[in-house]
Amino acid sequence: MKATISEDCIGCGLCEGTCPEVFAVGDQGVAEPIVDEIPADAEDSAQEAADNCPVSAITVE
């Protein structure tokens, strides 16, 4: 599985708080995936971050 974040990201940090194994707010003030592939043990929390993103900027596939 992979995570992508669209330009709609507002940098609220919810994804980083929910799944720090996969997401971090970068120097630009918006979130970015920090791994190429989501680790198996983080798939549920990565999906939770996507489901709860206030601007629906996260895609997990």
mmCIF file of the N, C-alpha and C atoms, coordinates in Angstrom:
data_MODEL
# 
_entry.id   MODEL 
# 
loop_
_atom_site.group_PDB 
_atom_site.id 
_atom_site.type_symbol 
_atom_site.label_atom_id 
_atom_site.label_alt_id 
_atom_site.label_comp_id 
_atom_site.label_asym_id 
_atom_site.label_entity_id 
_atom_site.label_seq_id 
_atom_site.pdbx_PDB_ins_code 
_atom_site.Cartn_x 
_atom_site.Cartn_y 
_atom_site.Cartn_z 
_atom_site.occupancy 
_atom_site.B_iso_or_equiv 
_atom_site.pdbx_formal_charge 
_atom_site.auth_seq_id 
_atom_site.auth_comp_id 
_atom_site.auth_asym_id 
_atom_site.auth_atom_id 
_atom_site.pdbx_PDB_model_num 
ATOM 1   N N  . MET A 1 1  ? 0.831   -1.186 0.000  1.00 0.00 ? 1  MET A N  1 
ATOM 2   C CA . MET A 1 1  ? 0.000   0.000  0.000  1.00 0.00 ? 1  MET A CA 1 
ATOM 3   C C  . MET A 1 1  ? 0.876   1.251  0.000  1.00 0.00 ? 1  MET A C  1 
ATOM 4   N N  . LYS A 1 2  ? 0.353   2.287  -0.654 1.00 0.00 ? 2  LYS A N  1 
ATOM 5   C CA . LYS A 1 2  ? 1.047   3.569  -0.712 1.00 0.00 ? 2  LYS A CA 1 
ATOM 6   C C  . LYS A 1 2  ? 0.104   4.676  -0.277 1.00 0.00 ? 2  LYS A C  1 
ATOM 7   N N  . ALA A 1 3  ? 0.681   5.741  0.254  1.00 0.00 ? 3  ALA A N  1 
ATOM 8   C CA . ALA A 1 3  ? -0.089  6.919  0.635  1.00 0.00 ? 3  ALA A CA 1 
ATOM 9   C C  . ALA A 1 3  ? 0.359   8.090  -0.222 1.00 0.00 ? 3  ALA A C  1 
ATOM 10  N N  . THR A 1 4  ? -0.607  8.869  -0.655 1.00 0.00 ? 4  THR A N  1 
ATOM 11  C CA . THR A 1 4  ? -0.302  10.108 -1.364 1.00 0.00 ? 4  THR A CA 1 
ATOM 12  C C  . THR A 1 4  ? -1.113  11.229 -0.713 1.00 0.00 ? 4  THR A C  1 
ATOM 13  N N  . ILE A 1 5  ? -0.589  12.435 -0.822 1.00 0.00 ? 5  ILE A N  1 
ATOM 14  C CA . ILE A 1 5  ? -1.253  13.602 -0.255 1.00 0.00 ? 5  ILE A CA 1 
ATOM 15  C C  . ILE A 1 5  ? -1.371  14.656 -1.350 1.00 0.00 ? 5  ILE A C  1 
ATOM 16  N N  . SER A 1 6  ? -2.579  15.154 -1.531 1.00 0.00 ? 6  SER A N  1 
ATOM 17  C CA . SER A 1 6  ? -2.829  16.132 -2.587 1.00 0.00 ? 6  SER A CA 1 
ATOM 18  C C  . SER A 1 6  ? -2.437  17.535 -2.137 1.00 0.00 ? 6  SER A C  1 
ATOM 19  N N  . GLU A 1 7  ? -2.498  18.465 -3.083 1.00 0.00 ? 7  GLU A N  1 
ATOM 20  C CA . GLU A 1 7  ? -2.186  19.864 -2.813 1.00 0.00 ? 7  GLU A CA 1 
ATOM 21  C C  . GLU A 1 7  ? -3.224  20.520 -1.901 1.00 0.00 ? 7  GLU A C  1 
ATOM 22  N N  . ASP A 1 8  ? -4.320  19.826 -1.638 1.00 0.00 ? 8  ASP A N  1 
ATOM 23  C CA . ASP A 1 8  ? -5.366  20.362 -0.774 1.00 0.00 ? 8  ASP A CA 1 
ATOM 24  C C  . ASP A 1 8  ? -4.977  20.349 0.706  1.00 0.00 ? 8  ASP A C  1 
ATOM 25  N N  . CYS A 1 9  ? -3.876  19.690 1.037  1.00 0.00 ? 9  CYS A N  1 
ATOM 26  C CA . CYS A 1 9  ? -3.439  19.567 2.434  1.00 0.00 ? 9  CYS A CA 1 
ATOM 27  C C  . CYS A 1 9  ? -3.308  20.951 3.077  1.00 0.00 ? 9  CYS A C  1 
ATOM 28  N N  . ILE A 1 10 ? -3.834  21.057 4.308  1.00 0.00 ? 10 ILE A N  1 
ATOM 29  C CA . ILE A 1 10 ? -3.754  22.313 5.057  1.00 0.00 ? 10 ILE A CA 1 
ATOM 30  C C  . ILE A 1 10 ? -2.738  22.247 6.193  1.00 0.00 ? 10 ILE A C  1 
ATOM 31  N N  . GLY A 1 11 ? -2.051  21.098 6.327  1.00 0.00 ? 11 GLY A N  1 
ATOM 32  C CA . GLY A 1 11 ? -1.000  20.974 7.332  1.00 0.00 ? 11 GLY A CA 1 
ATOM 33  C C  . GLY A 1 11 ? -1.500  20.951 8.764  1.00 0.00 ? 11 GLY A C  1 
ATOM 34  N N  . CYS A 1 12 ? -2.692  20.408 8.994  1.00 0.00 ? 12 CYS A N  1 
ATOM 35  C CA . CYS A 1 12 ? -3.263  20.404 10.339 1.00 0.00 ? 12 CYS A CA 1 
ATOM 36  C C  . CYS A 1 12 ? -2.542  19.441 11.289 1.00 0.00 ? 12 CYS A C  1 
ATOM 37  N N  . GLY A 1 13 ? -1.857  18.436 10.741 1.00 0.00 ? 13 GLY A N  1 
ATOM 38  C CA . GLY A 1 13 ? -1.097  17.503 11.565 1.00 0.00 ? 13 GLY A CA 1 
ATOM 39  C C  . GLY A 1 13 ? -1.878  16.312 12.069 1.00 0.00 ? 13 GLY A C  1 
ATOM 40  N N  . LEU A 1 14 ? -3.163  16.208 11.714 1.00 0.00 ? 14 LEU A N  1 
ATOM 41  C CA . LEU A 1 14 ? -3.959  15.076 12.174 1.00 0.00 ? 14 LEU A CA 1 
ATOM 42  C C  . LEU A 1 14 ? -3.372  13.750 11.705 1.00 0.00 ? 14 LEU A C  1 
ATOM 43  N N  . CYS A 1 15 ? -2.927  13.702 10.469 1.00 0.00 ? 15 CYS A N  1 
ATOM 44  C CA . CYS A 1 15 ? -2.375  12.440 9.943  1.00 0.00 ? 15 CYS A CA 1 
ATOM 45  C C  . CYS A 1 15 ? -1.101  12.045 10.677 1.00 0.00 ? 15 CYS A C  1 
ATOM 46  N N  . GLU A 1 16 ? -0.249  13.026 10.946 1.00 0.00 ? 16 GLU A N  1 
ATOM 47  C CA . GLU A 1 16 ? 0.991   12.751 11.674 1.00 0.00 ? 16 GLU A CA 1 
ATOM 48  C C  . GLU A 1 16 ? 0.684   12.260 13.086 1.00 0.00 ? 16 GLU A C  1 
ATOM 49  N N  . GLY A 1 17 ? -0.316  12.836 13.712 1.00 0.00 ? 17 GLY A N  1 
ATOM 50  C CA . GLY A 1 17 ? -0.706  12.410 15.046 1.00 0.00 ? 17 GLY A CA 1 
ATOM 51  C C  . GLY A 1 17 ? -1.325  11.027 15.061 1.00 0.00 ? 17 GLY A C  1 
ATOM 52  N N  . THR A 1 18 ? -2.037  10.686 13.982 1.00 0.00 ? 18 THR A N  1 
ATOM 53  C CA . THR A 1 18 ? -2.708  9.389  13.885 1.00 0.00 ? 18 THR A CA 1 
ATOM 54  C C  . THR A 1 18 ? -1.758  8.283  13.447 1.00 0.00 ? 18 THR A C  1 
ATOM 55  N N  . CYS A 1 19 ? -0.850  8.600  12.535 1.00 0.00 ? 19 CYS A N  1 
ATOM 56  C CA . CYS A 1 19 ? 0.040   7.577  11.960 1.00 0.00 ? 19 CYS A CA 1 
ATOM 57  C C  . CYS A 1 19 ? 1.426   8.157  11.686 1.00 0.00 ? 19 CYS A C  1 
ATOM 58  N N  . PRO A 1 20 ? 2.197   8.398  12.740 1.00 0.00 ? 20 PRO A N  1 
ATOM 59  C CA . PRO A 1 20 ? 3.529   8.994  12.559 1.00 0.00 ? 20 PRO A CA 1 
ATOM 60  C C  . PRO A 1 20 ? 4.521   8.081  11.845 1.00 0.00 ? 20 PRO A C  1 
ATOM 61  N N  . GLU A 1 21 ? 4.174   6.810  11.697 1.00 0.00 ? 21 GLU A N  1 
ATOM 62  C CA . GLU A 1 21 ? 5.035   5.892  10.952 1.00 0.00 ? 21 GLU A CA 1 
ATOM 63  C C  . GLU A 1 21 ? 5.010   6.175  9.457  1.00 0.00 ? 21 GLU A C  1 
ATOM 64  N N  . VAL A 1 22 ? 3.969   6.890  9.009  1.00 0.00 ? 22 VAL A N  1 
ATOM 65  C CA . VAL A 1 22 ? 3.772   7.112  7.577  1.00 0.00 ? 22 VAL A CA 1 
ATOM 66  C C  . VAL A 1 22 ? 3.775   8.593  7.196  1.00 0.00 ? 22 VAL A C  1 
ATOM 67  N N  . PHE A 1 23 ? 3.264   9.461  8.073  1.00 0.00 ? 23 PHE A N  1 
ATOM 68  C CA . PHE A 1 23 ? 3.084   10.868 7.729  1.00 0.00 ? 23 PHE A CA 1 
ATOM 69  C C  . PHE A 1 23 ? 3.869   11.804 8.639  1.00 0.00 ? 23 PHE A C  1 
ATOM 70  N N  . ALA A 1 24 ? 4.305   12.924 8.066  1.00 0.00 ? 24 ALA A N  1 
ATOM 71  C CA . ALA A 1 24 ? 4.948   13.986 8.839  1.00 0.00 ? 24 ALA A CA 1 
ATOM 72  C C  . ALA A 1 24 ? 4.633   15.316 8.161  1.00 0.00 ? 24 ALA A C  1 
ATOM 73  N N  . VAL A 1 25 ? 4.531   16.360 8.974  1.00 0.00 ? 25 VAL A N  1 
ATOM 74  C CA . VAL A 1 25 ? 4.381   17.693 8.422  1.00 0.00 ? 25 VAL A CA 1 
ATOM 75  C C  . VAL A 1 25 ? 5.783   18.190 8.110  1.00 0.00 ? 25 VAL A C  1 
ATOM 76  N N  . GLY A 1 26 ? 6.020   18.502 6.849  1.00 0.00 ? 26 GLY A N  1 
ATOM 77  C CA . GLY A 1 26 ? 7.356   18.872 6.385  1.00 0.00 ? 26 GLY A CA 1 
ATOM 78  C C  . GLY A 1 26 ? 7.660   20.347 6.548  1.00 0.00 ? 26 GLY A C  1 
ATOM 79  N N  . ASP A 1 27 ? 8.802   20.734 6.040  1.00 0.00 ? 27 ASP A N  1 
ATOM 80  C CA . ASP A 1 27 ? 9.280   22.112 6.131  1.00 0.00 ? 27 ASP A CA 1 
ATOM 81  C C  . ASP A 1 27 ? 8.355   23.108 5.430  1.00 0.00 ? 27 ASP A C  1 
ATOM 82  N N  . GLN A 1 28 ? 7.592   22.645 4.465  1.00 0.00 ? 28 GLN A N  1 
ATOM 83  C CA . GLN A 1 28 ? 6.675   23.519 3.731  1.00 0.00 ? 28 GLN A CA 1 
ATOM 84  C C  . GLN A 1 28 ? 5.372   23.753 4.495  1.00 0.00 ? 28 GLN A C  1 
ATOM 85  N N  . GLY A 1 29 ? 5.215   23.100 5.646  1.00 0.00 ? 29 GLY A N  1 
ATOM 86  C CA . GLY A 1 29 ? 4.014   23.276 6.452  1.00 0.00 ? 29 GLY A CA 1 
ATOM 87  C C  . GLY A 1 29 ? 2.843   22.417 6.045  1.00 0.00 ? 29 GLY A C  1 
ATOM 88  N N  . VAL A 1 30 ? 3.082   21.450 5.161  1.00 0.00 ? 30 VAL A N  1 
ATOM 89  C CA . VAL A 1 30 ? 2.045   20.509 4.756  1.00 0.00 ? 30 VAL A CA 1 
ATOM 90  C C  . VAL A 1 30 ? 2.553   19.089 4.985  1.00 0.00 ? 30 VAL A C  1 
ATOM 91  N N  . ALA A 1 31 ? 1.612   18.162 5.068  1.00 0.00 ? 31 ALA A N  1 
ATOM 92  C CA . ALA A 1 31 ? 1.970   16.773 5.332  1.00 0.00 ? 31 ALA A CA 1 
ATOM 93  C C  . ALA A 1 31 ? 2.573   16.116 4.100  1.00 0.00 ? 31 ALA A C  1 
ATOM 94  N N  . GLU A 1 32 ? 3.368   15.102 4.366  1.00 0.00 ? 32 GLU A N  1 
ATOM 95  C CA . GLU A 1 32 ? 3.947   14.298 3.293  1.00 0.00 ? 32 GLU A CA 1 
ATOM 96  C C  . GLU A 1 32 ? 4.162   12.883 3.808  1.00 0.00 ? 32 GLU A C  1 
ATOM 97  N N  . PRO A 1 33 ? 4.046   11.905 2.916  1.00 0.00 ? 33 PRO A N  1 
ATOM 98  C CA . PRO A 1 33 ? 4.362   10.536 3.323  1.00 0.00 ? 33 PRO A CA 1 
ATOM 99  C C  . PRO A 1 33 ? 5.874   10.421 3.517  1.00 0.00 ? 33 PRO A C  1 
ATOM 100 N N  . ILE A 1 34 ? 6.286   9.728  4.560  1.00 0.00 ? 34 ILE A N  1 
ATOM 101 C CA . ILE A 1 34 ? 7.718   9.589  4.843  1.00 0.00 ? 34 ILE A CA 1 
ATOM 102 C C  . ILE A 1 34 ? 8.244   8.198  4.518  1.00 0.00 ? 34 ILE A C  1 
ATOM 103 N N  . VAL A 1 35 ? 7.377   7.351  3.974  1.00 0.00 ? 35 VAL A N  1 
ATOM 104 C CA . VAL A 1 35 ? 7.779   6.008  3.539  1.00 0.00 ? 35 VAL A CA 1 
ATOM 105 C C  . VAL A 1 35 ? 7.224   5.775  2.133  1.00 0.00 ? 35 VAL A C  1 
ATOM 106 N N  . ASP A 1 36 ? 7.916   4.941  1.360  1.00 0.00 ? 36 ASP A N  1 
ATOM 107 C CA . ASP A 1 36 ? 7.428   4.599  0.024  1.00 0.00 ? 36 ASP A CA 1 
ATOM 108 C C  . ASP A 1 36 ? 6.260   3.622  0.096  1.00 0.00 ? 36 ASP A C  1 
ATOM 109 N N  . GLU A 1 37 ? 6.371   2.654  0.979  1.00 0.00 ? 37 GLU A N  1 
ATOM 110 C CA . GLU A 1 37 ? 5.329   1.651  1.169  1.00 0.00 ? 37 GLU A CA 1 
ATOM 111 C C  . GLU A 1 37 ? 4.876   1.696  2.623  1.00 0.00 ? 37 GLU A C  1 
ATOM 112 N N  . ILE A 1 38 ? 3.581   1.668  2.837  1.00 0.00 ? 38 ILE A N  1 
ATOM 113 C CA . ILE A 1 38 ? 3.044   1.667  4.200  1.00 0.00 ? 38 ILE A CA 1 
ATOM 114 C C  . ILE A 1 38 ? 3.350   0.318  4.835  1.00 0.00 ? 38 ILE A C  1 
ATOM 115 N N  . PRO A 1 39 ? 4.004   0.308  6.006  1.00 0.00 ? 39 PRO A N  1 
ATOM 116 C CA . PRO A 1 39 ? 4.264   -0.967 6.690  1.00 0.00 ? 39 PRO A CA 1 
ATOM 117 C C  . PRO A 1 39 ? 2.944   -1.666 7.032  1.00 0.00 ? 39 PRO A C  1 
ATOM 118 N N  . ALA A 1 40 ? 2.939   -2.972 6.984  1.00 0.00 ? 40 ALA A N  1 
ATOM 119 C CA . ALA A 1 40 ? 1.718   -3.744 7.230  1.00 0.00 ? 40 ALA A CA 1 
ATOM 120 C C  . ALA A 1 40 ? 1.086   -3.397 8.572  1.00 0.00 ? 40 ALA A C  1 
ATOM 121 N N  . ASP A 1 41 ? 1.908   -3.164 9.577  1.00 0.00 ? 41 ASP A N  1 
ATOM 122 C CA . ASP A 1 41 ? 1.356   -2.878 10.903 1.00 0.00 ? 41 ASP A CA 1 
ATOM 123 C C  . ASP A 1 41 ? 0.842   -1.447 11.039 1.00 0.00 ? 41 ASP A C  1 
ATOM 124 N N  . ALA A 1 42 ? 1.012   -0.622 10.012 1.00 0.00 ? 42 ALA A N  1 
ATOM 125 C CA . ALA A 1 42 ? 0.518   0.759  10.040 1.00 0.00 ? 42 ALA A CA 1 
ATOM 126 C C  . ALA A 1 42 ? -0.614  0.998  9.041  1.00 0.00 ? 42 ALA A C  1 
ATOM 127 N N  . GLU A 1 43 ? -1.042  -0.042 8.336  1.00 0.00 ? 43 GLU A N  1 
ATOM 128 C CA . GLU A 1 43 ? -2.075  0.130  7.314  1.00 0.00 ? 43 GLU A CA 1 
ATOM 129 C C  . GLU A 1 43 ? -3.387  0.652  7.897  1.00 0.00 ? 43 GLU A C  1 
ATOM 130 N N  . ASP A 1 44 ? -3.808  0.107  9.029  1.00 0.00 ? 44 ASP A N  1 
ATOM 131 C CA . ASP A 1 44 ? -5.070  0.547  9.624  1.00 0.00 ? 44 ASP A CA 1 
ATOM 132 C C  . ASP A 1 44 ? -5.011  2.002  10.064 1.00 0.00 ? 44 ASP A C  1 
ATOM 133 N N  . SER A 1 45 ? -3.912  2.401  10.704 1.00 0.00 ? 45 SER A N  1 
ATOM 134 C CA . SER A 1 45 ? -3.818  3.787  11.169 1.00 0.00 ? 45 SER A CA 1 
ATOM 135 C C  . SER A 1 45 ? -3.630  4.750  9.996  1.00 0.00 ? 45 SER A C  1 
ATOM 136 N N  . ALA A 1 46 ? -2.976  4.326  8.928  1.00 0.00 ? 46 ALA A N  1 
ATOM 137 C CA . ALA A 1 46 ? -2.851  5.167  7.732  1.00 0.00 ? 46 ALA A CA 1 
ATOM 138 C C  . ALA A 1 46 ? -4.218  5.386  7.100  1.00 0.00 ? 46 ALA A C  1 
ATOM 139 N N  . GLN A 1 47 ? -5.026  4.343  7.043  1.00 0.00 ? 47 GLN A N  1 
ATOM 140 C CA . GLN A 1 47 ? -6.377  4.476  6.499  1.00 0.00 ? 47 GLN A CA 1 
ATOM 141 C C  . GLN A 1 47 ? -7.227  5.356  7.401  1.00 0.00 ? 47 GLN A C  1 
ATOM 142 N N  . GLU A 1 48 ? -7.054  5.230  8.717  1.00 0.00 ? 48 GLU A N  1 
ATOM 143 C CA . GLU A 1 48 ? -7.774  6.090  9.656  1.00 0.00 ? 48 GLU A CA 1 
ATOM 144 C C  . GLU A 1 48 ? -7.421  7.558  9.429  1.00 0.00 ? 48 GLU A C  1 
ATOM 145 N N  . ALA A 1 49 ? -6.136  7.830  9.201  1.00 0.00 ? 49 ALA A N  1 
ATOM 146 C CA . ALA A 1 49 ? -5.702  9.202  8.922  1.00 0.00 ? 49 ALA A CA 1 
ATOM 147 C C  . ALA A 1 49 ? -6.368  9.716  7.647  1.00 0.00 ? 49 ALA A C  1 
ATOM 148 N N  . ALA A 1 50 ? -6.427  8.879  6.620  1.00 0.00 ? 50 ALA A N  1 
ATOM 149 C CA . ALA A 1 50 ? -7.070  9.281  5.366  1.00 0.00 ? 50 ALA A CA 1 
ATOM 150 C C  . ALA A 1 50 ? -8.558  9.535  5.573  1.00 0.00 ? 50 ALA A C  1 
ATOM 151 N N  . ASP A 1 51 ? -9.202  8.650  6.304  1.00 0.00 ? 51 ASP A N  1 
ATOM 152 C CA . ASP A 1 51 ? -10.642 8.785  6.537  1.00 0.00 ? 51 ASP A CA 1 
ATOM 153 C C  . ASP A 1 51 ? -10.984 10.040 7.338  1.00 0.00 ? 51 ASP A C  1 
ATOM 154 N N  . ASN A 1 52 ? -10.075 10.459 8.217  1.00 0.00 ? 52 ASN A N  1 
ATOM 155 C CA . ASN A 1 52 ? -10.349 11.591 9.096  1.00 0.00 ? 52 ASN A CA 1 
ATOM 156 C C  . ASN A 1 52 ? -9.741  12.915 8.629  1.00 0.00 ? 52 ASN A C  1 
ATOM 157 N N  . CYS A 1 53 ? -9.029  12.905 7.528  1.00 0.00 ? 53 CYS A N  1 
ATOM 158 C CA . CYS A 1 53 ? -8.435  14.136 7.012  1.00 0.00 ? 53 CYS A CA 1 
ATOM 159 C C  . CYS A 1 53 ? -9.540  15.159 6.748  1.00 0.00 ? 53 CYS A C  1 
ATOM 160 N N  . PRO A 1 54 ? -9.455  16.355 7.340  1.00 0.00 ? 54 PRO A N  1 
ATOM 161 C CA . PRO A 1 54 ? -10.552 17.320 7.206  1.00 0.00 ? 54 PRO A CA 1 
ATOM 162 C C  . PRO A 1 54 ? -10.748 17.866 5.788  1.00 0.00 ? 54 PRO A C  1 
ATOM 163 N N  . VAL A 1 55 ? -9.764  17.720 4.929  1.00 0.00 ? 55 VAL A N  1 
ATOM 164 C CA . VAL A 1 55 ? -9.917  18.184 3.543  1.00 0.00 ? 55 VAL A CA 1 
ATOM 165 C C  . VAL A 1 55 ? -9.792  17.050 2.532  1.00 0.00 ? 55 VAL A C  1 
ATOM 166 N N  . SER A 1 56 ? -9.828  15.813 3.028  1.00 0.00 ? 56 SER A N  1 
ATOM 167 C CA . SER A 1 56 ? -9.758  14.611 2.163  1.00 0.00 ? 56 SER A CA 1 
ATOM 168 C C  . SER A 1 56 ? -8.555  14.655 1.223  1.00 0.00 ? 56 SER A C  1 
ATOM 169 N N  . ALA A 1 57 ? -7.409  15.058 1.758  1.00 0.00 ? 57 ALA A N  1 
ATOM 170 C CA . ALA A 1 57 ? -6.203  15.189 0.938  1.00 0.00 ? 57 ALA A CA 1 
ATOM 171 C C  . ALA A 1 57 ? -5.397  13.894 0.831  1.00 0.00 ? 57 ALA A C  1 
ATOM 172 N N  . ILE A 1 58 ? -5.724  12.891 1.647  1.00 0.00 ? 58 ILE A N  1 
ATOM 173 C CA . ILE A 1 58 ? -4.930  11.666 1.700  1.00 0.00 ? 58 ILE A CA 1 
ATOM 174 C C  . ILE A 1 58 ? -5.614  10.540 0.938  1.00 0.00 ? 58 ILE A C  1 
ATOM 175 N N  . THR A 1 59 ? -4.830  9.856  0.115  1.00 0.00 ? 59 THR A N  1 
ATOM 176 C CA . THR A 1 59 ? -5.285  8.664  -0.573 1.00 0.00 ? 59 THR A CA 1 
ATOM 177 C C  . THR A 1 59 ? -4.387  7.510  -0.149 1.00 0.00 ? 59 THR A C  1 
ATOM 178 N N  . VAL A 1 60 ? -4.999  6.404  0.241  1.00 0.00 ? 60 VAL A N  1 
ATOM 179 C CA . VAL A 1 60 ? -4.249  5.196  0.590  1.00 0.00 ? 60 VAL A CA 1 
ATOM 180 C C  . VAL A 1 60 ? -4.706  4.104  -0.369 1.00 0.00 ? 60 VAL A C  1 
ATOM 181 N N  . GLU A 1 61 ? -3.746  3.564  -1.129 1.00 0.00 ? 61 GLU A N  1 
ATOM 182 C CA . GLU A 1 61 ? -4.069  2.510  -2.087 1.00 0.00 ? 61 GLU A CA 1 
ATOM 183 C C  . GLU A 1 61 ? -3.060  1.399  -1.988 1.00 0.00 ? 61 GLU A C  1 
# 
